[in-house]
Each structure stands twice: as structure tokens, then as C-alpha cells.
Amino acid sequence: MTAVLESIVRDLRELPAPKLVEVSQYIHTLHPSAGSASRQLAAIRATAGCMSGEDGEDFERAVRETADRIDGHE
């Protein structure tokens, strides 16, 4: 196992910074932690309710009016 990690680290040292960022993001998706869950929740909270009052009301009304219907043409 140690040899595999050493090989990976050796390869990482040769990557340019943008590629290291990509690798880091990928690794974090493979190993979700409490930190990543809290970051995801923070992102949801930051973007939830972003519609203005009137737009939000129009959207809610449209969803309520059409949510029960099945349109055979779509």
C-alpha cells in the first residue's frame, strides 16, 4: 500500500497547479466527510429562495396549478 501512495504522490508532484485542483476535487468526491456535507448544506442555504417575492409566488402558483395534471402530449 505504501508503494502505491508513494507512486501517486510522485505523479502528483509533476502535475501543474490547475490539474492538482482537479485531482483534489475528484478525491473529495470519493471521500465525503462531515466537512463536505456542511459545505454542501451551506451552498444550498446560500442559494435557496433566490427568486424575488413576485417571481417566487408566480413559480409556486404555476407548480400548484400543474402539479396534479398529466399532459399526454409531452
MODAFEN-V729013 format. One record per residue. N is the residue number from 1. RES is the residue in three letters. BURIAL is I if it has 9 or more other ideal C-beta (glycine too) atoms within 8 Angstrom, else O. D_CENTER is the distance of its C-alpha to the mean C-alpha in whole Angstrom. Layout:
N,RES,BURIAL,D_CENTER + N,RES,BURIAL,D_CENTER
This chain:
1,MET,O,31 + 2,THR,O,32 + 3,ALA,O,33 + 4,VAL,O,29 + 5,LEU,O,27 + 6,GLU,O,30 + 7,SER,O,30 + 8,ILE,O,26 + 9,VAL,O,27 + 10,ARG,O,29 + 11,ASP,O,27 + 12,LEU,I,24 + 13,ARG,O,27 + 14,GLU,O,28 + 15,LEU,I,25 + 16,PRO,O,24 + 17,ALA,O,22 + 18,PRO,O,19 + 19,LYS,O,19 + 20,LEU,I,19 + 21,VAL,O,16 + 22,GLU,O,14 + 23,VAL,I,16 + 24,SER,O,15 + 25,GLN,O,11 + 26,TYR,O,12 + 27,ILE,O,14 + 28,HIS,I,11 + 29,THR,O,9 + 30,LEU,O,13 + 31,HIS,O,14 + 32,PRO,O,12 + 33,SER,O,14 + 34,ALA,O,15 + 35,GLY,O,14 + 36,SER,I,10 + 37,ALA,I,10 + 38,SER,O,12 + 39,ARG,O,9 + 40,GLN,O,7 + 41,LEU,O,10 + 42,ALA,O,11 + 43,ALA,O,8 + 44,ILE,O,9 + 45,ARG,O,13 + 46,ALA,O,13 + 47,THR,O,12 + 48,ALA,O,14 + 49,GLY,O,17 + 50,CYS,O,17 + 51,MET,O,20 + 52,SER,O,23 + 53,GLY,O,26 + 54,GLU,O,28 + 55,ASP,O,25 + 56,GLY,I,23 + 57,GLU,O,26 + 58,ASP,O,27 + 59,PHE,I,24 + 60,GLU,O,24 + 61,ARG,O,28 + 62,ALA,O,27 + 63,VAL,O,25 + 64,ARG,O,27 + 65,GLU,O,30 + 66,THR,O,28 + 67,ALA,O,26 + 68,ASP,O,29 + 69,ARG,O,31 + 70,ILE,O,31 + 71,ASP,O,31 + 72,GLY,O,33 + 73,HIS,O,33 + 74,GLU,O,29
